[in-house]
Amino acid sequence: DVKVTQSSRYLVKRTGEKVFLECVQDMDHENMFWYRQDPGLGLRLIYFSYDVKMKEKGDIPEGYSVSREKKERFSLILESASTNQTSMYLCASSQGTGRPYNEQFFGPGTRLTVL
Amino acid sequence: AQSVSQHNHHVILSEAASLELGCNYSYGGTVNLFWYVQYPGQHLQLLLKYFSGDPLVKGIKGFEAEFIKSKFSFNLRKPSVQWSDTAEYFCAVNPYTGRRALTFGSGTRLQVQP
């Protein structure tokens, strides 16, 4: 089974802090994704990466950056956390492009609160 | 831009009732379709998926979904719900264009009362 792990389940930070969220997958997947999940809005794509050091902006990249130095690890960075970034952050991975490789596998999520 | 609509935001059912959750998408080409479920306190997991072939797809835990291309719909069904089906359900679409990410609907919160 694919396993996607996230470094923290719950995180509390202060406004202006730099925040790192880490995600690791163990199935040699090409693609990794960061979403945020908010009530009534579903999942919205922040960034994704299709290879080491390669990244593309998703639908809501403002205020975020990412890093993928190794294939199995994908980090989301909040350069200066703000209260409107309080949310649940989900990491996902998928094997490749096209069916059936585009099925995504999700981590447990990190609930981030910015005070 | 492609979008996914889930019109039922919150559904409350009694055990043994039948369930149908709507999902419509806006993309006109070939698509791959997914339903994911998130049980309370758990991570998102795949319920079922449609890539091609028989438009009636069966998933885990007795769920099924029907792809109706002419209606751009992929509705989720279950003949008889259980209390353990209480969860949030998300429809997702991936156009068959090489786009790697999924586009998700806003989700439907299902509450099953014993």
HADDOCK unambig.tbl for C-alpha pairs under 7 A between the chains (distance, minus, plus):
assign (segid A and resid 40 and name CA) (segid B and resid 106 and name CA) 5.53 0.50 0.50
assign (segid A and resid 40 and name CA) (segid B and resid 107 and name CA) 6.90 0.50 0.50
assign (segid A and resid 41 and name CA) (segid B and resid 106 and name CA) 4.65 0.50 0.50
assign (segid A and resid 42 and name CA) (segid B and resid 104 and name CA) 6.44 0.50 0.50
assign (segid A and resid 42 and name CA) (segid B and resid 105 and name CA) 5.78 0.50 0.50
assign (segid A and resid 42 and name CA) (segid B and resid 106 and name CA) 3.70 0.50 0.50
assign (segid A and resid 42 and name CA) (segid B and resid 107 and name CA) 5.40 0.50 0.50
assign (segid A and resid 43 and name CA) (segid B and resid 104 and name CA) 5.87 0.50 0.50
assign (segid A and resid 43 and name CA) (segid B and resid 106 and name CA) 6.99 0.50 0.50
assign (segid A and resid 97 and name CA) (segid B and resid 98 and name CA) 5.63 0.50 0.50
assign (segid A and resid 97 and name CA) (segid B and resid 100 and name CA) 5.71 0.50 0.50
assign (segid A and resid 98 and name CA) (segid B and resid 96 and name CA) 6.39 0.50 0.50
assign (segid A and resid 98 and name CA) (segid B and resid 98 and name CA) 5.82 0.50 0.50
assign (segid A and resid 99 and name CA) (segid B and resid 51 and name CA) 6.61 0.50 0.50
assign (segid A and resid 102 and name CA) (segid B and resid 100 and name CA) 6.50 0.50 0.50
assign (segid A and resid 106 and name CA) (segid B and resid 43 and name CA) 6.60 0.50 0.50
assign (segid A and resid 106 and name CA) (segid B and resid 44 and name CA) 5.90 0.50 0.50
assign (segid A and resid 106 and name CA) (segid B and resid 45 and name CA) 6.98 0.50 0.50
assign (segid A and resid 107 and name CA) (segid B and resid 43 and name CA) 6.18 0.50 0.50
assign (segid A and resid 108 and name CA) (segid B and resid 42 and name CA) 6.45 0.50 0.50
assign (segid A and resid 108 and name CA) (segid B and resid 43 and name CA) 4.41 0.50 0.50
assign (segid A and resid 109 and name CA) (segid B and resid 43 and name CA) 6.80 0.50 0.50
